[in-house]
Amino acid sequence: MPQMNITRSIPLWLAGLGLAATLAALAHDRARTPVRIPDIPGYRTLKCDFHIHTVFSDGKVWPDVRAEEAWREGLDAIAITDHIEYQPHKADLPTAHNRSYEIARSHGEGLRLVVIRGSEITRAMPPGHLNAIFLTDARALDVKEWRHAVAEAHRQGAFIFWNHPGWTGQQPDGVARWYPEHSELLASNQLHGIEVVNSREYYPEAHAWCLEKNLTMLSNSDIHNPLNLDYDLHLGDHRPITLVFARDGSPEAIKEALFARRTAVYSGQLLVGREEFLKPIFERSVRVLTPQVQVRGTGRAYVQIANDSDLTYTLRPATEDPDLQFPRELRLPGGKTALLEVRGRAEDRKGERALRLPCAVTNLLVAPNVPLTVELPFTVNLVPTK
């Protein structure tokens, strides 16, 4: 008996209707993908992007789309920071410095996404480009002298940070440099943070300055294109975001946390920040599922370690043990359970060893080229071969 052709048994118009319905459902699948990074004691871990452009300056996206993109990607807050001085679309759109924020905020309210009013003060180096967020009126920053623009932002109570300090458009060699103008802003409390990461660029000099000068670390997309043109979200790619450790998800709590320097930088699989924030993130992400294992002689055992976050941690065990041997590197993929192989070194050793294995987490940086150090606790029962 010949096999039935199921496709032919369905009327063409009905098959077409089903395909159309499927495509329509896919086109309207408006879903949010959470960013799984744990809260730390006393604070919520909010995912934020404070450097975003729309068609009201040199971006290519309408403002409400920016809110939709951020909500879908799992963000909690964004700032619309269109340029004050650079308005390439002014032949098609009015120069309305508050309008992009107003449009994005209206859509953000429906999505329960915090949208913050901001602007980019776009000047040559020094001082370069500065973002001012939590403004009350962006129009007042449209003045000739950059010092007057920054002073007005400060008068409005804005949080002010230095954008992309190593951008090759202003620093051709890509090396960030601190100028007297930045010292002037810092001394007058008109500079509160620096972008340690902008787009896909990490600036170790900015990282060091934040520690040295007690400034807030930020990581922002500086997005101009539609998001999916710059980041392949389906392959696990994501925009750089600032992790803000806030008491709650309100704009007031975010602002307080920024001024208090409770932030970390999340870009790719790199996490940058002060140890007081990075260590609890790691400790609340990772669980040792097999706290007791047995090694017979020169045999091996496996410690199972779960990682409940979206980060992939790369660990380098930092100890030499006379009885046990550990791998040079251990990867803990996000959302998975990994195996730590433990090998015995001698056939006749015996007894129970309670370990706190020190490891350097090489993709978590507490200073330039300085990884976070953590401990993995487990017990090994050594059993002689004979």
Order of alpha helices (4+ residues) and beta strands (2+ residues): alpha-alpha-beta-alpha-beta-alpha-beta-beta-alpha-beta-alpha-beta-beta-alpha-beta-alpha-beta-alpha-beta-beta-alpha-beta-beta-beta-beta-beta-beta-beta-beta-beta
